Amino acid sequence: MIRSYFGLTQDPFALRDIELLSHQQEIHDTLRVHSQQGGLCLVVGRPGTGKSVIKESLKRLPDKDYLVASIARTLHTYTNTVKILCEAFKIEFETSAFKCERKLIQQAFALNRSGKMLVTVIDDAHLMDMENLRRLRLLLEDFPKNHNLILVGQVELLASLDLAVNQDIKSRVTYSVITKRLHEDAMREFIERQLDRIGLGHNTFTAGAIELIIRTADGVLRRCRNLCLASMLEAVRASSGTTIDIDLVNRVLMQPHRQKEVDLMDS
């Protein structure tokens, strides 16, 4: 709908096509270094601060050099995690995770000998039971040394690793970073780069509309992206032209889920 209305060939603000900002690129490059030398890395932060963008950038690493296994939708059980690893490593899952472990290790060394670096990314790692994470870590301990396990989650993961019982995992962490809220210039750069990518002018959003979006997003990248998309959809719905002004953004902000609880009244 947006593509047709604005005359675009690409989806605006699509997560898979988002280019990394400078601080995100620095995190991405550091994770790649740890993939070459072996590591256990943590990427933590509040929801919407760019963790998913970094994860997607890792999944786009060239297949000829990397095998990236992205683990999500597992309910974070050990068996389901092993199933996804088997799928990524192109081996058949047997009746239990235990029976697959030796095959995974053998395949990991075969891939390593072919020149591939191995990366396992666990999304929402703060939801994973520490005993399951410990079992996974012990499995990956037998992988080639240039394997990188990357845990992506909320900051509660750091608190869990701080417990004395989990020091065996924390002591193996080689790199950690917190994805923080963005400052206003970075948010503006994000919007402008996305407009450049799809071939729209920076004046698609008026200055007032951009300022309102940035102020409302409060440094949260996902919130900024969603506000921009919702404003473009509102322009399509209202057939108000291809310039998004402050009135269109305000219509989006009137939606109940974007208001504070104190403002939600019947009258």
MOHU-V381613 format. One record per backbone hydrogen bond with DSSP energy under -1.0 kcal/mol. CO is the residue of the C=O (numbers start at 1). NH is the residue of the N-H. E is the energy in kcal/mol with one decimal. If there is no record, write none. Layout:
# MOHU-V381613
co: {CO/CO}
nh: {NH/NH}
e: {E/E}
This chain:
# MOHU-V381613
co: {1/2/3/21/22/23/24/25/26/27/28/29/30/31/32/33/34/39/40/40/41/42/43/44/46/48/50/51/52/53/54/55/58/62/62/65/67/69/71/74/77/78/79/80/81/82/83/84/85/86/97/100/101/102/103/104/105/106/107/108/109/110/111/112/117/118/119/120/121/122/124/125/129/130/131/132/133/134/135/136/137/139/140/147/148/149/150/151/152/153/154/155/155/156/157/158/160/163/164/166/166/167/169/170/175/177/183/184/185/186/187/188/189/190/191/192/193/194/195/201/204/206/207/208/209/210/211/212/213/214/217/219/220/221/222/223/224/225/226/227/228/229/230/231/232/233/234/235/244/245/246/247/248/249/252/255/256/260/261/263}
nh: {5/6/8/25/26/27/28/29/30/31/32/33/34/35/36/37/38/149/174/175/151/177/153/179/49/222/54/55/56/57/58/59/61/65/66/117/119/121/123/77/81/82/83/84/85/86/87/88/89/91/101/104/105/106/107/108/109/110/111/112/113/114/116/115/67/148/69/150/71/152/127/128/133/134/135/136/137/138/139/140/141/142/143/39/120/41/122/43/125/45/157/158/159/160/161/162/163/166/167/169/170/171/172/173/42/44/187/188/189/190/191/192/193/194/195/196/197/198/200/204/244/210/211/212/213/214/215/216/217/218/220/182/224/225/226/227/228/229/230/231/232/233/234/235/236/237/238/240/206/249/250/251/252/253/255/258/259/263/264/265}
e: {-2.2/-2.7/-2.7/-2.8/-1.7/-1.6/-2.7/-2.7/-2.0/-2.4/-1.8/-1.8/-2.0/-1.3/-1.3/-1.5/-1.6/-2.3/-2.4/-1.1/-3.2/-1.7/-2.0/-2.8/-1.5/-2.2/-1.7/-2.4/-2.6/-1.9/-1.7/-1.8/-1.7/-1.4/-2.1/-3.1/-2.8/-3.0/-2.3/-1.2/-1.9/-2.4/-2.1/-1.9/-2.0/-2.6/-2.1/-2.4/-2.6/-2.6/-1.2/-2.6/-2.3/-2.4/-2.7/-2.4/-2.0/-2.0/-2.7/-2.2/-2.4/-1.2/-2.1/-1.5/-2.5/-2.4/-3.1/-3.4/-3.7/-2.9/-2.0/-1.4/-2.3/-2.5/-2.1/-2.2/-2.7/-2.2/-1.9/-2.7/-1.2/-1.4/-1.4/-2.0/-2.6/-2.7/-2.8/-2.9/-2.8/-1.3/-2.2/-1.1/-1.0/-1.9/-2.1/-1.3/-1.1/-1.7/-1.5/-1.1/-2.2/-2.5/-1.5/-1.6/-2.3/-2.5/-1.9/-2.4/-2.4/-2.3/-2.1/-2.5/-2.6/-1.8/-2.1/-2.3/-2.0/-1.4/-2.7/-1.9/-3.8/-2.5/-2.3/-2.1/-2.4/-2.8/-2.5/-2.5/-2.6/-1.3/-1.9/-2.6/-2.0/-2.5/-2.7/-2.2/-2.2/-2.4/-2.8/-2.1/-2.0/-2.4/-2.1/-1.9/-1.8/-2.7/-2.5/-1.5/-2.5/-1.7/-2.3/-1.7/-1.6/-2.2/-1.6/-2.1/-1.6/-1.9/-1.3/-1.4}
